[in-house]
Amino acid sequence: MVSEQHTHHQPATATWAMAVTATLHCLLGCALGEITGMVIGTALGWHAAGTVVLSVVLAFLFGYALSMRGVLRAGVGMRQALKVALAADTVSIAVMELTDNAFMVLVPGAMDAGLATALFWVTLAGALAIAFAVTVPVNRWLIGKGRGHAVAHAYHH
């Protein structure tokens, strides 16, 4: 079992490579949730607002679940793993979700385009790429402060 002292961190030297790695981790969870939510909402003919809410909820769930998986492998209990995931990913996921959903909503016709259209998929891919670019510097700053993915990193050794 990992001791409680591992939860207190000195600020890490934040590199762009670390930030990119942390953001790729975040992108995986966000993309899984985002795509699942967009597909479900669009297939059911939901209004953009309902689809966005579902996508955001699923992005957080998938993101936290992926983080918890790694922490649980380190022998940490479920409650502590959830705390680590919340500390590690909340800001990163929030920035990514705000960015990619704003882009999806702002592209004319993208939310109503339907799953069989290039407009929908190209816009979603572009939204995730832009969200990634916006979130990398946020994660670099968080890691430098000993927050964000720096919190979970202590459990991956």
ZAMARGU-4260 file (C-alpha; in steps of 0.2 Angstrom, whole numbers, plus 5000, padded with zeros to 4 digits):
<rodrens>
0) 5000/5000/5000 | 5007/5017/4996 | 5009/5028/5011 | 5000/5044/5014 | 5016/5054/5013
5) 5016/5051/4994 | 5001/5063/4993 | 5012/5078/4997 | 5022/5084/4983 | 5036/5096/4980
10) 5033/5106/4964 | 5040/5097/4949 | 5051/5104/4936 | 5038/5105/4923 | 5044/5102/4905
15) 5034/5103/4889 | 5036/5084/4887 | 5028/5081/4904 | 5014/5092/4899 | 5011/5084/4883
20) 5011/5067/4891 | 4999/5073/4904 | 4988/5081/4891 | 4988/5065/4880 | 4982/5055/4895
25) 4968/5068/4898 | 4964/5068/4879 | 4961/5049/4879 | 4948/5050/4893 | 4940/5066/4886
30) 4939/5059/4869 | 4932/5043/4874 | 4918/5052/4884 | 4916/5066/4871 | 4914/5054/4856
35) 4902/5043/4866 | 4892/5057/4872 | 4891/5066/4855 | 4887/5049/4846 | 4873/5045/4858
40) 4866/5063/4859 | 4867/5065/4840 | 4860/5048/4836 | 4845/5051/4848 | 4842/5068/4840
45) 4845/5078/4856 | 4847/5097/4856 | 4865/5103/4857 | 4864/5107/4875 | 4859/5090/4881
50) 4872/5082/4870 | 4885/5093/4877 | 4880/5090/4895 | 4881/5071/4891 | 4898/5072/4883
55) 4905/5082/4897 | 4899/5070/4910 | 4905/5055/4901 | 4922/5064/4898 | 4924/5067/4917
60) 4919/5049/4920 | 4931/5041/4908 | 4945/5053/4913 | 4943/5049/4931 | 4942/5031/4928
65) 4958/5030/4918 | 4967/5039/4931 | 4960/5029/4945 | 4965/5013/4935 | 4984/5017/4937
70) 4983/5023/4955 | 4973/5007/4960 | 4987/4997/4952 | 4999/5005/4964 | 4989/4997/4978
75) 4979/5012/4984 | 4962/5010/4990 | 4947/5016/4980 | 4943/5031/4991 | 4961/5037/4990
80) 4962/5033/4971 | 4946/5044/4968 | 4954/5058/4978 | 4970/5057/4967 | 4960/5056/4951
85) 4950/5072/4956 | 4966/5081/4961 | 4975/5076/4945 | 4962/5078/4932 | 4948/5090/4936
90) 4956/5106/4930 | 4964/5098/4914 | 4947/5089/4910 | 4937/5105/4913 | 4949/5116/4902
95) 4948/5102/4888 | 4929/5101/4889 | 4926/5119/4889 | 4937/5121/4874 | 4931/5107/4863
100) 4913/5109/4867 | 4913/5128/4863 | 4922/5124/4846 | 4908/5111/4842 | 4894/5123/4846
105) 4902/5137/4837 | 4905/5128/4820 | 4889/5132/4811 | 4879/5116/4808 | 4891/5104/4817
110) 4880/5099/4831 | 4866/5096/4819 | 4876/5088/4805 | 4873/5070/4810 | 4884/5055/4812
115) 4886/5051/4794 | 4893/5068/4789 | 4911/5073/4787 | 4906/5090/4795 | 4902/5082/4811
120) 4918/5071/4812 | 4930/5084/4806 | 4923/5097/4818 | 4924/5084/4832 | 4942/5080/4828
125) 4947/5098/4826 | 4938/5102/4843 | 4949/5089/4852 | 4965/5095/4843 | 4962/5113/4848
130) 4957/5107/4866 | 4973/5098/4867 | 4983/5113/4861 | 4975/5124/4874 | 4977/5112/4888
135) 4995/5108/4886 | 5001/5125/4894 | 4988/5123/4908 | 4995/5106/4912 | 5013/5112/4912
140) 5008/5126/4924 | 4999/5113/4935 | 5014/5101/4935 | 5026/5115/4940 | 5015/5119/4955
145) 5015/5101/4960 | 4996/5099/4955 | 4987/5091/4941 | 4996/5075/4934 | 5010/5078/4946
150) 4998/5072/4960 | 4995/5055/4951 | 5013/5054/4945 | 5019/5049/4963 | 5008/5033/4962
155) 5016/5027/4945 | 5033/5023/4951
</rodrens>
